[in-house]
Amino acid sequence: MFQKSVAVERRRWRFFGRVQGVGFRAFCAGAACARGVRGWVRNEPDGSVSAEAEGPPGALDALRHHLEKAHPFARVDRWDEFVASPRRDDGEGFDIQG
């Protein structure tokens, strides 16, 4: 029996707006875990939030869209996205950093 390989991408996002002090990092981690995406999220000194996520492209698209629209207290005014090479060596889960 053949197993179909699943495409994996790694993306880096930077979210700008009202994204600190509203629980955005925990919201991000929960949404990522629910979609089987691994990586990390952290606050930046300029008030933005950075995240790096790895998983199937459809899961990453769904996660980014969810983060942009669904948080009840955050307001994402703008986001930047960069595609990076998959690492596949980060372990499991989604970490909240600093």
CORUR-V304326 format. One line per field, one symbol per residue. phi: phi as a letter, one per 30 degrees, with the letter a starting at -180 (. if undefined). A space follows every 10 residues. Layout:
BEGIN
phi->???
END
This chain:
BEGIN
phi->.ccddcdbbb bcbbcckcbc ibiddddddd ddddciccla badcedjdbc bbbbldeddd ddddddddcc ddcdbcdabc bbcbddchbd icibcccg
END
